[in-house]
Amino acid sequence: MKEINYGTDNIIIKALENGVSIIGLTRGENTKFHHIEKMDKGEVLICQFTEFTSAIKIKGKASITTSEGSIISGE
């Protein structure tokens, strides 16, 4: 059985305000929330896509850095 590589690139998220929400969304036919993190200003989360996580939703002002570049959410 061939192993599927879901990606090894990290996503670095730094909260630029209190109360930033990071929401992991599942893979499959029915996308569902499977993990929620609340971050305070200055906190950093390093994450990546997995066999369970197909999308990450960020609510609030945060700096997001990937191998593709950087962006600020919530502006």
CHARMM internal coordinates of N, CA and C (Angstrom, degrees):
IC EDIT
DIST 1 N 1 CA 1.4518
DIST 1 CA 1 C 1.5265
ANGL 1 N 1 CA 1 C 108.77
DIST 1 C 2 N 1.3075
ANGL 1 CA 1 C 2 N 116.59
DIHE 1 N 1 CA 1 C 2 N 130.10
DIST 2 N 2 CA 1.4554
ANGL 1 C 2 N 2 CA 121.84
DIHE 1 CA 1 C 2 N 2 CA -177.89
DIST 2 CA 2 C 1.5298
ANGL 2 N 2 CA 2 C 110.45
DIHE 1 C 2 N 2 CA 2 C -78.18
DIST 2 C 3 N 1.3298
ANGL 2 CA 2 C 3 N 115.92
DIHE 2 N 2 CA 2 C 3 N 132.49
DIST 3 N 3 CA 1.4636
ANGL 2 C 3 N 3 CA 120.98
DIHE 2 CA 2 C 3 N 3 CA 177.57
DIST 3 CA 3 C 1.5199
ANGL 3 N 3 CA 3 C 109.30
DIHE 2 C 3 N 3 CA 3 C -77.47
DIST 3 C 4 N 1.3260
ANGL 3 CA 3 C 4 N 116.17
DIHE 3 N 3 CA 3 C 4 N 133.87
DIST 4 N 4 CA 1.4604
ANGL 3 C 4 N 4 CA 121.19
DIHE 3 CA 3 C 4 N 4 CA 179.26
DIST 4 CA 4 C 1.5156
ANGL 4 N 4 CA 4 C 108.47
DIHE 3 C 4 N 4 CA 4 C -92.41
DIST 4 C 5 N 1.3267
ANGL 4 CA 4 C 5 N 116.84
DIHE 4 N 4 CA 4 C 5 N 129.69
DIST 5 N 5 CA 1.4598
ANGL 4 C 5 N 5 CA 121.71
DIHE 4 CA 4 C 5 N 5 CA 177.65
DIST 5 CA 5 C 1.5248
ANGL 5 N 5 CA 5 C 108.28
DIHE 4 C 5 N 5 CA 5 C -96.56
DIST 5 C 6 N 1.3256
ANGL 5 CA 5 C 6 N 116.00
DIHE 5 N 5 CA 5 C 6 N 110.70
DIST 6 N 6 CA 1.4570
ANGL 5 C 6 N 6 CA 120.57
DIHE 5 CA 5 C 6 N 6 CA -178.73
DIST 6 CA 6 C 1.5128
ANGL 6 N 6 CA 6 C 112.48
DIHE 5 C 6 N 6 CA 6 C -84.85
DIST 6 C 7 N 1.2763
ANGL 6 CA 6 C 7 N 118.06
DIHE 6 N 6 CA 6 C 7 N -0.63
DIST 7 N 7 CA 1.4599
ANGL 6 C 7 N 7 CA 120.76
DIHE 6 CA 6 C 7 N 7 CA 178.24
DIST 7 CA 7 C 1.5099
ANGL 7 N 7 CA 7 C 111.39
DIHE 6 C 7 N 7 CA 7 C 119.35
DIST 7 C 8 N 1.2835
ANGL 7 CA 7 C 8 N 114.38
DIHE 7 N 7 CA 7 C 8 N 139.04
DIST 8 N 8 CA 1.4581
ANGL 7 C 8 N 8 CA 119.63
DIHE 7 CA 7 C 8 N 8 CA 178.42
DIST 8 CA 8 C 1.5201
ANGL 8 N 8 CA 8 C 110.92
DIHE 7 C 8 N 8 CA 8 C -113.81
DIST 8 C 9 N 1.3297
ANGL 8 CA 8 C 9 N 116.74
DIHE 8 N 8 CA 8 C 9 N -1.77
DIST 9 N 9 CA 1.4604
ANGL 8 C 9 N 9 CA 119.84
DIHE 8 CA 8 C 9 N 9 CA 178.39
DIST 9 CA 9 C 1.5208
ANGL 9 N 9 CA 9 C 110.29
DIHE 8 C 9 N 9 CA 9 C -70.98
DIST 9 C 10 N 1.3105
ANGL 9 CA 9 C 10 N 115.28
DIHE 9 N 9 CA 9 C 10 N 135.95
DIST 10 N 10 CA 1.4515
ANGL 9 C 10 N 10 CA 120.77
DIHE 9 CA 9 C 10 N 10 CA 177.59
DIST 10 CA 10 C 1.5198
ANGL 10 N 10 CA 10 C 110.41
DIHE 9 C 10 N 10 CA 10 C -87.37
DIST 10 C 11 N 1.3257
ANGL 10 CA 10 C 11 N 115.11
DIHE 10 N 10 CA 10 C 11 N 151.05
DIST 11 N 11 CA 1.4547
ANGL 10 C 11 N 11 CA 123.31
DIHE 10 CA 10 C 11 N 11 CA 172.13
DIST 11 CA 11 C 1.5239
ANGL 11 N 11 CA 11 C 104.98
DIHE 10 C 11 N 11 CA 11 C -114.74
DIST 11 C 12 N 1.3135
ANGL 11 CA 11 C 12 N 116.64
DIHE 11 N 11 CA 11 C 12 N 121.84
DIST 12 N 12 CA 1.4615
ANGL 11 C 12 N 12 CA 120.83
DIHE 11 CA 11 C 12 N 12 CA -178.53
DIST 12 CA 12 C 1.5190
ANGL 12 N 12 CA 12 C 107.90
DIHE 11 C 12 N 12 CA 12 C -107.15
DIST 12 C 13 N 1.3320
ANGL 12 CA 12 C 13 N 115.60
DIHE 12 N 12 CA 12 C 13 N 123.14
DIST 13 N 13 CA 1.4625
ANGL 12 C 13 N 13 CA 121.90
DIHE 12 CA 12 C 13 N 13 CA -177.94
DIST 13 CA 13 C 1.5197
ANGL 13 N 13 CA 13 C 108.30
DIHE 12 C 13 N 13 CA 13 C -120.22
DIST 13 C 14 N 1.3338
ANGL 13 CA 13 C 14 N 116.43
DIHE 13 N 13 CA 13 C 14 N 124.20
DIST 14 N 14 CA 1.4635
ANGL 13 C 14 N 14 CA 121.79
DIHE 13 CA 13 C 14 N 14 CA 177.26
DIST 14 CA 14 C 1.5255
ANGL 14 N 14 CA 14 C 108.22
DIHE 13 C 14 N 14 CA 14 C -118.50
DIST 14 C 15 N 1.3324
ANGL 14 CA 14 C 15 N 115.94
DIHE 14 N 14 CA 14 C 15 N 122.15
DIST 15 N 15 CA 1.4628
ANGL 14 C 15 N 15 CA 121.19
DIHE 14 CA 14 C 15 N 15 CA 179.52
DIST 15 CA 15 C 1.5208
ANGL 15 N 15 CA 15 C 109.46
DIHE 14 C 15 N 15 CA 15 C -70.21
DIST 15 C 16 N 1.3309
ANGL 15 CA 15 C 16 N 116.08
DIHE 15 N 15 CA 15 C 16 N 129.50
DIST 16 N 16 CA 1.4579
ANGL 15 C 16 N 16 CA 121.75
DIHE 15 CA 15 C 16 N 16 CA 178.41
DIST 16 CA 16 C 1.5303
ANGL 16 N 16 CA 16 C 111.55
DIHE 15 C 16 N 16 CA 16 C -103.12
DIST 16 C 17 N 1.3432
ANGL 16 CA 16 C 17 N 115.53
DIHE 16 N 16 CA 16 C 17 N 1.57
DIST 17 N 17 CA 1.4641
ANGL 16 C 17 N 17 CA 122.02
DIHE 16 CA 16 C 17 N 17 CA 175.41
DIST 17 CA 17 C 1.5279
ANGL 17 N 17 CA 17 C 107.45
DIHE 16 C 17 N 17 CA 17 C -154.42
DIST 17 C 18 N 1.3036
ANGL 17 CA 17 C 18 N 117.45
DIHE 17 N 17 CA 17 C 18 N 164.41
DIST 18 N 18 CA 1.4632
ANGL 17 C 18 N 18 CA 121.68
DIHE 17 CA 17 C 18 N 18 CA 175.94
DIST 18 CA 18 C 1.5200
ANGL 18 N 18 CA 18 C 110.33
DIHE 17 C 18 N 18 CA 18 C -71.38
DIST 18 C 19 N 1.3320
ANGL 18 CA 18 C 19 N 116.54
DIHE 18 N 18 CA 18 C 19 N 146.49
DIST 19 N 19 CA 1.4569
ANGL 18 C 19 N 19 CA 121.63
DIHE 18 CA 18 C 19 N 19 CA 173.74
DIST 19 CA 19 C 1.5086
ANGL 19 N 19 CA 19 C 116.43
DIHE 18 C 19 N 19 CA 19 C 84.63
DIST 19 C 20 N 1.3176
ANGL 19 CA 19 C 20 N 118.82
DIHE 19 N 19 CA 19 C 20 N 18.63
DIST 20 N 20 CA 1.4709
ANGL 19 C 20 N 20 CA 121.10
DIHE 19 CA 19 C 20 N 20 CA 176.86
DIST 20 CA 20 C 1.5318
ANGL 20 N 20 CA 20 C 108.31
DIHE 19 C 20 N 20 CA 20 C -69.79
DIST 20 C 21 N 1.3321
ANGL 20 CA 20 C 21 N 116.40
DIHE 20 N 20 CA 20 C 21 N 132.28
DIST 21 N 21 CA 1.4648
ANGL 20 C 21 N 21 CA 121.82
DIHE 20 CA 20 C 21 N 21 CA 179.42
DIST 21 CA 21 C 1.5189
ANGL 21 N 21 CA 21 C 110.06
DIHE 20 C 21 N 21 CA 21 C -105.91
DIST 21 C 22 N 1.3286
ANGL 21 CA 21 C 22 N 115.51
DIHE 21 N 21 CA 21 C 22 N 132.49
DIST 22 N 22 CA 1.4558
ANGL 21 C 22 N 22 CA 122.50
DIHE 21 CA 21 C 22 N 22 CA 174.90
DIST 22 CA 22 C 1.5238
ANGL 22 N 22 CA 22 C 106.03
DIHE 21 C 22 N 22 CA 22 C -115.52
DIST 22 C 23 N 1.3261
ANGL 22 CA 22 C 23 N 116.89
DIHE 22 N 22 CA 22 C 23 N 121.91
DIST 23 N 23 CA 1.4585
ANGL 22 C 23 N 23 CA 121.55
DIHE 22 CA 22 C 23 N 23 CA -174.19
DIST 23 CA 23 C 1.5256
ANGL 23 N 23 CA 23 C 108.90
DIHE 22 C 23 N 23 CA 23 C -121.39
DIST 23 C 24 N 1.3361
ANGL 23 CA 23 C 24 N 116.52
DIHE 23 N 23 CA 23 C 24 N 121.99
DIST 24 N 24 CA 1.4620
ANGL 23 C 24 N 24 CA 121.68
DIHE 23 CA 23 C 24 N 24 CA 175.52
DIST 24 CA 24 C 1.5140
ANGL 24 N 24 CA 24 C 109.76
DIHE 23 C 24 N 24 CA 24 C -89.08
DIST 24 C 25 N 1.3403
ANGL 24 CA 24 C 25 N 116.91
DIHE 24 N 24 CA 24 C 25 N 133.23
DIST 25 N 25 CA 1.4627
ANGL 24 C 25 N 25 CA 122.52
DIHE 24 CA 24 C 25 N 25 CA -179.39
DIST 25 CA 25 C 1.5223
ANGL 25 N 25 CA 25 C 109.88
DIHE 24 C 25 N 25 CA 25 C -112.85
DIST 25 C 26 N 1.3231
ANGL 25 CA 25 C 26 N 116.84
DIHE 25 N 25 CA 25 C 26 N 141.30
DIST 26 N 26 CA 1.4543
ANGL 25 C 26 N 26 CA 122.28
DIHE 25 CA 25 C 26 N 26 CA -174.04
DIST 26 CA 26 C 1.5230
ANGL 26 N 26 CA 26 C 113.29
DIHE 25 C 26 N 26 CA 26 C -77.85
DIST 26 C 27 N 1.3187
ANGL 26 CA 26 C 27 N 115.09
DIHE 26 N 26 CA 26 C 27 N 164.22
DIST 27 N 27 CA 1.4629
ANGL 26 C 27 N 27 CA 123.01
DIHE 26 CA 26 C 27 N 27 CA 172.29
DIST 27 CA 27 C 1.5254
ANGL 27 N 27 CA 27 C 108.64
DIHE 26 C 27 N 27 CA 27 C -88.09
DIST 27 C 28 N 1.3136
ANGL 27 CA 27 C 28 N 116.21
DIHE 27 N 27 CA 27 C 28 N 167.93
DIST 28 N 28 CA 1.4562
ANGL 27 C 28 N 28 CA 120.56
DIHE 27 CA 27 C 28 N 28 CA 173.53
DIST 28 CA 28 C 1.5148
ANGL 28 N 28 CA 28 C 113.48
DIHE 27 C 28 N 28 CA 28 C 109.43
DIST 28 C 29 N 1.3318
ANGL 28 CA 28 C 29 N 114.92
DIHE 28 N 28 CA 28 C 29 N -174.57
DIST 29 N 29 CA 1.4628
ANGL 28 C 29 N 29 CA 121.14
DIHE 28 CA 28 C 29 N 29 CA -177.12
DIST 29 CA 29 C 1.5247
ANGL 29 N 29 CA 29 C 112.27
DIHE 28 C 29 N 29 CA 29 C -64.68
DIST 29 C 30 N 1.3231
ANGL 29 CA 29 C 30 N 116.91
DIHE 29 N 29 CA 29 C 30 N -39.08
DIST 30 N 30 CA 1.4587
ANGL 29 C 30 N 30 CA 121.64
DIHE 29 CA 29 C 30 N 30 CA -178.66
DIST 30 CA 30 C 1.5228
ANGL 30 N 30 CA 30 C 109.93
DIHE 29 C 30 N 30 CA 30 C -111.51
DIST 30 C 31 N 1.3286
ANGL 30 CA 30 C 31 N 116.43
DIHE 30 N 30 CA 30 C 31 N 101.46
DIST 31 N 31 CA 1.4604
ANGL 30 C 31 N 31 CA 120.43
DIHE 30 CA 30 C 31 N 31 CA 179.43
DIST 31 CA 31 C 1.5231
ANGL 31 N 31 CA 31 C 109.37
DIHE 30 C 31 N 31 CA 31 C -71.99
DIST 31 C 32 N 1.3452
ANGL 31 CA 31 C 32 N 116.22
DIHE 31 N 31 CA 31 C 32 N 129.15
DIST 32 N 32 CA 1.4584
ANGL 31 C 32 N 32 CA 122.00
DIHE 31 CA 31 C 32 N 32 CA -179.14
DIST 32 CA 32 C 1.5187
ANGL 32 N 32 CA 32 C 109.36
DIHE 31 C 32 N 32 CA 32 C -135.78
DIST 32 C 33 N 1.3317
ANGL 32 CA 32 C 33 N 116.10
DIHE 32 N 32 CA 32 C 33 N 157.19
DIST 33 N 33 CA 1.4588
ANGL 32 C 33 N 33 CA 120.32
DIHE 32 CA 32 C 33 N 33 CA 171.66
DIST 33 CA 33 C 1.5268
ANGL 33 N 33 CA 33 C 107.82
DIHE 32 C 33 N 33 CA 33 C -70.71
DIST 33 C 34 N 1.3321
ANGL 33 CA 33 C 34 N 118.14
DIHE 33 N 33 CA 33 C 34 N 134.96
DIST 34 N 34 CA 1.4616
ANGL 33 C 34 N 34 CA 118.77
DIHE 33 CA 33 C 34 N 34 CA 175.47
DIST 34 CA 34 C 1.5267
ANGL 34 N 34 CA 34 C 112.55
DIHE 33 C 34 N 34 CA 34 C -125.23
DIST 34 C 35 N 1.3247
ANGL 34 CA 34 C 35 N 117.80
DIHE 34 N 34 CA 34 C 35 N -11.04
DIST 35 N 35 CA 1.4620
ANGL 34 C 35 N 35 CA 119.61
DIHE 34 CA 34 C 35 N 35 CA 179.78
DIST 35 CA 35 C 1.5216
ANGL 35 N 35 CA 35 C 108.83
DIHE 34 C 35 N 35 CA 35 C -158.21
DIST 35 C 36 N 1.3217
ANGL 35 CA 35 C 36 N 116.22
DIHE 35 N 35 CA 35 C 36 N 136.60
DIST 36 N 36 CA 1.4646
ANGL 35 C 36 N 36 CA 120.89
DIHE 35 CA 35 C 36 N 36 CA 177.06
DIST 36 CA 36 C 1.5205
ANGL 36 N 36 CA 36 C 108.67
DIHE 35 C 36 N 36 CA 36 C -131.83
DIST 36 C 37 N 1.3181
ANGL 36 CA 36 C 37 N 115.78
DIHE 36 N 36 CA 36 C 37 N 131.10
DIST 37 N 37 CA 1.4684
ANGL 36 C 37 N 37 CA 123.44
DIHE 36 CA 36 C 37 N 37 CA 174.97
DIST 37 CA 37 C 1.5135
ANGL 37 N 37 CA 37 C 108.19
DIHE 36 C 37 N 37 CA 37 C -116.99
DIST 37 C 38 N 1.3141
ANGL 37 CA 37 C 38 N 117.14
DIHE 37 N 37 CA 37 C 38 N 138.79
DIST 38 N 38 CA 1.4705
ANGL 37 C 38 N 38 CA 122.47
DIHE 37 CA 37 C 38 N 38 CA 170.99
DIST 38 CA 38 C 1.5203
ANGL 38 N 38 CA 38 C 106.39
DIHE 37 C 38 N 38 CA 38 C -108.33
DIST 38 C 39 N 1.3367
ANGL 38 CA 38 C 39 N 116.22
DIHE 38 N 38 CA 38 C 39 N 130.50
DIST 39 N 39 CA 1.4615
ANGL 38 C 39 N 39 CA 120.68
DIHE 38 CA 38 C 39 N 39 CA -177.23
DIST 39 CA 39 C 1.5256
ANGL 39 N 39 CA 39 C 109.88
DIHE 38 C 39 N 39 CA 39 C -120.51
DIST 39 C 40 N 1.3161
ANGL 39 CA 39 C 40 N 115.27
DIHE 39 N 39 CA 39 C 40 N 145.70
DIST 40 N 40 CA 1.4568
ANGL 39 C 40 N 40 CA 121.94
DIHE 39 CA 39 C 40 N 40 CA 173.77
DIST 40 CA 40 C 1.5233
ANGL 40 N 40 CA 40 C 109.42
DIHE 39 C 40 N 40 CA 40 C -101.81
DIST 40 C 41 N 1.3194
ANGL 40 CA 40 C 41 N 115.33
DIHE 40 N 40 CA 40 C 41 N 161.02
DIST 41 N 41 CA 1.4626
ANGL 40 C 41 N 41 CA 121.55
DIHE 40 CA 40 C 41 N 41 CA -177.41
DIST 41 CA 41 C 1.5294
ANGL 41 N 41 CA 41 C 110.80
DIHE 40 C 41 N 41 CA 41 C -50.09
DIST 41 C 42 N 1.3321
ANGL 41 CA 41 C 42 N 115.36
DIHE 41 N 41 CA 41 C 42 N 130.85
DIST 42 N 42 CA 1.4539
ANGL 41 C 42 N 42 CA 121.78
DIHE 41 CA 41 C 42 N 42 CA 177.86
DIST 42 CA 42 C 1.5219
ANGL 42 N 42 CA 42 C 114.28
DIHE 41 C 42 N 42 CA 42 C 92.18
DIST 42 C 43 N 1.3239
ANGL 42 CA 42 C 43 N 118.15
DIHE 42 N 42 CA 42 C 43 N -16.28
DIST 43 N 43 CA 1.4665
ANGL 42 C 43 N 43 CA 119.81
DIHE 42 CA 42 C 43 N 43 CA 178.71
DIST 43 CA 43 C 1.5248
ANGL 43 N 43 CA 43 C 110.14
DIHE 42 C 43 N 43 CA 43 C -72.90
DIST 43 C 44 N 1.3365
ANGL 43 CA 43 C 44 N 115.36
DIHE 43 N 43 CA 43 C 44 N 148.71
DIST 44 N 44 CA 1.4619
ANGL 43 C 44 N 44 CA 122.24
DIHE 43 CA 43 C 44 N 44 CA -178.71
DIST 44 CA 44 C 1.5166
ANGL 44 N 44 CA 44 C 109.10
DIHE 43 C 44 N 44 CA 44 C -124.54
DIST 44 C 45 N 1.3261
ANGL 44 CA 44 C 45 N 116.31
DIHE 44 N 44 CA 44 C 45 N 136.07
DIST 45 N 45 CA 1.4547
ANGL 44 C 45 N 45 CA 122.85
DIHE 44 CA 44 C 45 N 45 CA 176.15
DIST 45 CA 45 C 1.5226
ANGL 45 N 45 CA 45 C 107.65
DIHE 44 C 45 N 45 CA 45 C -122.96
DIST 45 C 46 N 1.3269
ANGL 45 CA 45 C 46 N 116.47
DIHE 45 N 45 CA 45 C 46 N 130.22
DIST 46 N 46 CA 1.4641
ANGL 45 C 46 N 46 CA 121.49
DIHE 45 CA 45 C 46 N 46 CA 175.98
DIST 46 CA 46 C 1.5218
ANGL 46 N 46 CA 46 C 106.48
DIHE 45 C 46 N 46 CA 46 C -111.76
DIST 46 C 47 N 1.3408
ANGL 46 CA 46 C 47 N 116.49
DIHE 46 N 46 CA 46 C 47 N 122.43
DIST 47 N 47 CA 1.4567
ANGL 46 C 47 N 47 CA 119.74
DIHE 46 CA 46 C 47 N 47 CA -176.41
DIST 47 CA 47 C 1.5281
ANGL 47 N 47 CA 47 C 110.32
DIHE 46 C 47 N 47 CA 47 C -140.87
DIST 47 C 48 N 1.3421
ANGL 47 CA 47 C 48 N 115.60
DIHE 47 N 47 CA 47 C 48 N 174.17
DIST 48 N 48 CA 1.4567
ANGL 47 C 48 N 48 CA 121.24
DIHE 47 CA 47 C 48 N 48 CA 177.26
DIST 48 CA 48 C 1.5288
ANGL 48 N 48 CA 48 C 109.05
DIHE 47 C 48 N 48 CA 48 C -154.50
DIST 48 C 49 N 1.3119
ANGL 48 CA 48 C 49 N 115.97
DIHE 48 N 48 CA 48 C 49 N 161.97
DIST 49 N 49 CA 1.4560
ANGL 48 C 49 N 49 CA 120.79
DIHE 48 CA 48 C 49 N 49 CA 177.15
DIST 49 CA 49 C 1.5231
ANGL 49 N 49 CA 49 C 108.88
DIHE 48 C 49 N 49 CA 49 C -74.07
DIST 49 C 50 N 1.3403
ANGL 49 CA 49 C 50 N 116.61
DIHE 49 N 49 CA 49 C 50 N 146.89
DIST 50 N 50 CA 1.4676
ANGL 49 C 50 N 50 CA 122.43
DIHE 49 CA 49 C 50 N 50 CA -177.20
DIST 50 CA 50 C 1.5148
ANGL 50 N 50 CA 50 C 109.49
DIHE 49 C 50 N 50 CA 50 C -134.34
DIST 50 C 51 N 1.3191
ANGL 50 CA 50 C 51 N 115.29
DIHE 50 N 50 CA 50 C 51 N -173.93
DIST 51 N 51 CA 1.4649
ANGL 50 C 51 N 51 CA 119.27
DIHE 50 CA 50 C 51 N 51 CA 175.77
DIST 51 CA 51 C 1.5257
ANGL 51 N 51 CA 51 C 111.33
DIHE 50 C 51 N 51 CA 51 C -65.63
DIST 51 C 52 N 1.3301
ANGL 51 CA 51 C 52 N 118.15
DIHE 51 N 51 CA 51 C 52 N -19.13
DIST 52 N 52 CA 1.4618
ANGL 51 C 52 N 52 CA 121.98
DIHE 51 CA 51 C 52 N 52 CA 179.98
DIST 52 CA 52 C 1.5290
ANGL 52 N 52 CA 52 C 112.85
DIHE 51 C 52 N 52 CA 52 C -101.61
DIST 52 C 53 N 1.3257
ANGL 52 CA 52 C 53 N 117.69
DIHE 52 N 52 CA 52 C 53 N -27.65
DIST 53 N 53 CA 1.4622
ANGL 52 C 53 N 53 CA 121.90
DIHE 52 CA 52 C 53 N 53 CA -174.35
DIST 53 CA 53 C 1.5258
ANGL 53 N 53 CA 53 C 110.57
DIHE 52 C 53 N 53 CA 53 C -105.53
DIST 53 C 54 N 1.3500
ANGL 53 CA 53 C 54 N 116.02
DIHE 53 N 53 CA 53 C 54 N 119.66
DIST 54 N 54 CA 1.4646
ANGL 53 C 54 N 54 CA 120.18
DIHE 53 CA 53 C 54 N 54 CA 179.43
DIST 54 CA 54 C 1.5208
ANGL 54 N 54 CA 54 C 112.08
DIHE 53 C 54 N 54 CA 54 C -109.10
DIST 54 C 55 N 1.3478
ANGL 54 CA 54 C 55 N 116.47
DIHE 54 N 54 CA 54 C 55 N -15.89
DIST 55 N 55 CA 1.4552
ANGL 54 C 55 N 55 CA 119.88
DIHE 54 CA 54 C 55 N 55 CA -179.06
DIST 55 CA 55 C 1.5283
ANGL 55 N 55 CA 55 C 109.34
DIHE 54 C 55 N 55 CA 55 C -153.04
DIST 55 C 56 N 1.3204
ANGL 55 CA 55 C 56 N 115.21
DIHE 55 N 55 CA 55 C 56 N 154.93
DIST 56 N 56 CA 1.4566
ANGL 55 C 56 N 56 CA 122.02
DIHE 55 CA 55 C 56 N 56 CA 176.99
DIST 56 CA 56 C 1.5190
ANGL 56 N 56 CA 56 C 107.01
DIHE 55 C 56 N 56 CA 56 C -129.26
DIST 56 C 57 N 1.3278
ANGL 56 CA 56 C 57 N 116.16
DIHE 56 N 56 CA 56 C 57 N 126.09
DIST 57 N 57 CA 1.4587
ANGL 56 C 57 N 57 CA 121.84
DIHE 56 CA 56 C 57 N 57 CA 178.99
DIST 57 CA 57 C 1.5228
ANGL 57 N 57 CA 57 C 108.20
DIHE 56 C 57 N 57 CA 57 C -107.07
DIST 57 C 58 N 1.3219
ANGL 57 CA 57 C 58 N 116.73
DIHE 57 N 57 CA 57 C 58 N 133.10
DIST 58 N 58 CA 1.4635
ANGL 57 C 58 N 58 CA 121.98
DIHE 57 CA 57 C 58 N 58 CA -178.30
DIST 58 CA 58 C 1.5240
ANGL 58 N 58 CA 58 C 108.51
DIHE 57 C 58 N 58 CA 58 C -120.23
DIST 58 C 59 N 1.3304
ANGL 58 CA 58 C 59 N 115.82
DIHE 58 N 58 CA 58 C 59 N 123.05
DIST 59 N 59 CA 1.4650
ANGL 58 C 59 N 59 CA 121.41
DIHE 58 CA 58 C 59 N 59 CA 178.20
DIST 59 CA 59 C 1.5213
ANGL 59 N 59 CA 59 C 107.70
DIHE 58 C 59 N 59 CA 59 C -114.84
DIST 59 C 60 N 1.3208
ANGL 59 CA 59 C 60 N 116.73
DIHE 59 N 59 CA 59 C 60 N 123.99
DIST 60 N 60 CA 1.4526
ANGL 59 C 60 N 60 CA 121.85
DIHE 59 CA 59 C 60 N 60 CA -178.68
DIST 60 CA 60 C 1.5171
ANGL 60 N 60 CA 60 C 110.62
DIHE 59 C 60 N 60 CA 60 C 113.93
DIST 60 C 61 N 1.3190
ANGL 60 CA 60 C 61 N 115.21
DIHE 60 N 60 CA 60 C 61 N 178.78
DIST 61 N 61 CA 1.4638
ANGL 60 C 61 N 61 CA 120.79
DIHE 60 CA 60 C 61 N 61 CA -177.12
DIST 61 CA 61 C 1.5246
ANGL 61 N 61 CA 61 C 109.58
DIHE 60 C 61 N 61 CA 61 C -88.07
DIST 61 C 62 N 1.3372
ANGL 61 CA 61 C 62 N 114.76
DIHE 61 N 61 CA 61 C 62 N 117.69
DIST 62 N 62 CA 1.4598
ANGL 61 C 62 N 62 CA 120.98
DIHE 61 CA 61 C 62 N 62 CA -178.59
DIST 62 CA 62 C 1.5181
ANGL 62 N 62 CA 62 C 109.89
DIHE 61 C 62 N 62 CA 62 C -149.13
DIST 62 C 63 N 1.3146
ANGL 62 CA 62 C 63 N 114.95
DIHE 62 N 62 CA 62 C 63 N 153.52
DIST 63 N 63 CA 1.4600
ANGL 62 C 63 N 63 CA 122.44
DIHE 62 CA 62 C 63 N 63 CA 172.59
DIST 63 CA 63 C 1.5217
ANGL 63 N 63 CA 63 C 106.97
DIHE 62 C 63 N 63 CA 63 C -94.32
DIST 63 C 64 N 1.3359
ANGL 63 CA 63 C 64 N 116.93
DIHE 63 N 63 CA 63 C 64 N 127.20
DIST 64 N 64 CA 1.4588
ANGL 63 C 64 N 64 CA 122.23
DIHE 63 CA 63 C 64 N 64 CA -179.49
DIST 64 CA 64 C 1.5184
ANGL 64 N 64 CA 64 C 108.06
DIHE 63 C 64 N 64 CA 64 C -119.23
DIST 64 C 65 N 1.3271
ANGL 64 CA 64 C 65 N 115.98
DIHE 64 N 64 CA 64 C 65 N 126.48
DIST 65 N 65 CA 1.4590
ANGL 64 C 65 N 65 CA 121.31
DIHE 64 CA 64 C 65 N 65 CA -179.47
DIST 65 CA 65 C 1.5264
ANGL 65 N 65 CA 65 C 109.44
DIHE 64 C 65 N 65 CA 65 C -125.93
DIST 65 C 66 N 1.3390
ANGL 65 CA 65 C 66 N 115.69
DIHE 65 N 65 CA 65 C 66 N 129.09
DIST 66 N 66 CA 1.4676
ANGL 65 C 66 N 66 CA 122.32
DIHE 65 CA 65 C 66 N 66 CA 175.43
DIST 66 CA 66 C 1.5243
ANGL 66 N 66 CA 66 C 107.98
DIHE 65 C 66 N 66 CA 66 C -132.79
DIST 66 C 67 N 1.3053
ANGL 66 CA 66 C 67 N 116.31
DIHE 66 N 66 CA 66 C 67 N -179.32
DIST 67 N 67 CA 1.4651
ANGL 66 C 67 N 67 CA 119.69
DIHE 66 CA 66 C 67 N 67 CA 176.10
DIST 67 CA 67 C 1.5282
ANGL 67 N 67 CA 67 C 111.15
DIHE 66 C 67 N 67 CA 67 C -67.47
DIST 67 C 68 N 1.3207
ANGL 67 CA 67 C 68 N 116.96
DIHE 67 N 67 CA 67 C 68 N -17.00
DIST 68 N 68 CA 1.4664
ANGL 67 C 68 N 68 CA 121.97
DIHE 67 CA 67 C 68 N 68 CA 178.97
DIST 68 CA 68 C 1.5334
ANGL 68 N 68 CA 68 C 112.59
DIHE 67 C 68 N 68 CA 68 C -83.49
DIST 68 C 69 N 1.3295
ANGL 68 CA 68 C 69 N 117.43
DIHE 68 N 68 CA 68 C 69 N -18.03
DIST 69 N 69 CA 1.4547
ANGL 68 C 69 N 69 CA 120.80
DIHE 68 CA 68 C 69 N 69 CA -178.51
DIST 69 CA 69 C 1.5237
ANGL 69 N 69 CA 69 C 112.04
DIHE 68 C 69 N 69 CA 69 C 142.16
DIST 69 C 70 N 1.3175
ANGL 69 CA 69 C 70 N 115.86
DIHE 69 N 69 CA 69 C 70 N -165.01
DIST 70 N 70 CA 1.4638
ANGL 69 C 70 N 70 CA 121.60
DIHE 69 CA 69 C 70 N 70 CA -177.93
DIST 70 CA 70 C 1.5216
ANGL 70 N 70 CA 70 C 110.90
DIHE 69 C 70 N 70 CA 70 C -127.07
DIST 70 C 71 N 1.3353
ANGL 70 CA 70 C 71 N 115.19
DIHE 70 N 70 CA 70 C 71 N 153.06
DIST 71 N 71 CA 1.4594
ANGL 70 C 71 N 71 CA 121.51
DIHE 70 CA 70 C 71 N 71 CA 178.01
DIST 71 CA 71 C 1.5338
ANGL 71 N 71 CA 71 C 108.17
DIHE 70 C 71 N 71 CA 71 C -152.59
DIST 71 C 72 N 1.3243
ANGL 71 CA 71 C 72 N 116.08
DIHE 71 N 71 CA 71 C 72 N 156.80
DIST 72 N 72 CA 1.4688
ANGL 71 C 72 N 72 CA 121.92
DIHE 71 CA 71 C 72 N 72 CA 174.71
DIST 72 CA 72 C 1.5183
ANGL 72 N 72 CA 72 C 107.09
DIHE 71 C 72 N 72 CA 72 C -110.36
DIST 72 C 73 N 1.3338
ANGL 72 CA 72 C 73 N 116.83
DIHE 72 N 72 CA 72 C 73 N 125.87
DIST 73 N 73 CA 1.4645
ANGL 72 C 73 N 73 CA 120.22
DIHE 72 CA 72 C 73 N 73 CA 175.86
DIST 73 CA 73 C 1.5221
ANGL 73 N 73 CA 73 C 109.65
DIHE 72 C 73 N 73 CA 73 C -90.00
DIST 73 C 74 N 1.3218
ANGL 73 CA 73 C 74 N 115.61
DIHE 73 N 73 CA 73 C 74 N 162.06
DIST 74 N 74 CA 1.4574
ANGL 73 C 74 N 74 CA 120.79
DIHE 73 CA 73 C 74 N 74 CA 174.11
DIST 74 CA 74 C 1.5119
ANGL 74 N 74 CA 74 C 115.22
DIHE 73 C 74 N 74 CA 74 C 76.95
DIST 74 C 75 N 1.3217
ANGL 74 CA 74 C 75 N 118.32
DIHE 74 N 74 CA 74 C 75 N 16.31
DIST 75 N 75 CA 1.4722
ANGL 74 C 75 N 75 CA 120.78
DIHE 74 CA 74 C 75 N 75 CA 178.35
DIST 75 CA 75 C 1.5130
ANGL 75 N 75 CA 75 C 109.92
DIHE 74 C 75 N 75 CA 75 C -100.11
END
COOR INIT
IC SEED 1 N 1 CA 1 C
IC BUILD
